[in-house]
Amino acid sequence: MVTNYIRLGVNIDHVATIRNARGSIHPDPIKAAKIAQFSGADGITAHLREDRRHISDDDIKKLKDQIEIPLNLEMAPTEEMLSIALQAKPERICLVPEKRLEITTEGGLEVKNIKKSKLLLLEKIINKSYKNNINVSLFIDPDVKQIRSAKNLGVKIVELHTGSYCSVDKKNKQQELEKLKTAAEYAYKEGIEVHAGHGINFDTVVNISKIKYISELNIGHFIIGEAIFWGLEKTIIKMREKIDSAI
Ligand code: PXP
């Protein structure tokens, strides 16, 4: 059955970005997560980057202890992150590619053409996480071949990268949307739960939410940015309304 409700995961990384700009304790991403929770968010997403540029190890512990809605821990597929995840026990990890010099996650995780050593590590992370009751999602480009490889790895969830659709010019928008639709339908029919995220705002969320195979969106930068003007609660409620009215 296709979904008639799309869960909203709120990514709070950029509250930590502002906090870290002053090396202080304000604003507190845990407080933001609590506000997101009572404003109707279905989950909290946080990316513990290898360079710790925003979320810290301590933030992850506090999120797990103090937040009741599921925690989706975004992380690079490394041994270090695996051991943190096994200790923190988030409800789910989302494996993302990571480059030190990137401003944000560029492109999805390459699962189709990877070296044997990287494949073995990916398999280890996936298997150990499932054994420890941690769900696994792979952040991948909307590409059927990537989905097929993700399925071969045994993952039950993929998060489709919506960055190209959200940032492309008007002329190529429809083409990018079609890629998302095709990928979402393919994954869903292969029995994989379909999530989506990256670069989503009040405009782009509408067409993305109309893709009936998608069951969760993860949105961060726009929500946190918009919250400066309207407050976090109002912004999340408005995002929820946009999603619901599009379905
Ligand atoms: N999903 C994944 C896998 C991401 O890496 C990010 C960015 O951290 C997001 C969703 C949220 O993207 P944005 O901050 O552009 O809304």
Boltz pocket constraint, residues with backbone or C-beta under 6 A from the ligand:
constraints:
  - pocket:
      binder: B
      contacts: [[A, 11], [A, 13], [A, 47], [A, 74], [A, 94], [A, 96], [A, 104], [A, 105], [A, 139], [A, 159], [A, 196], [A, 197], [A, 198], [A, 199], [A, 200], [A, 218], [A, 219], [A, 220], [A, 221], [A, 222]]
      max_distance: 6.0
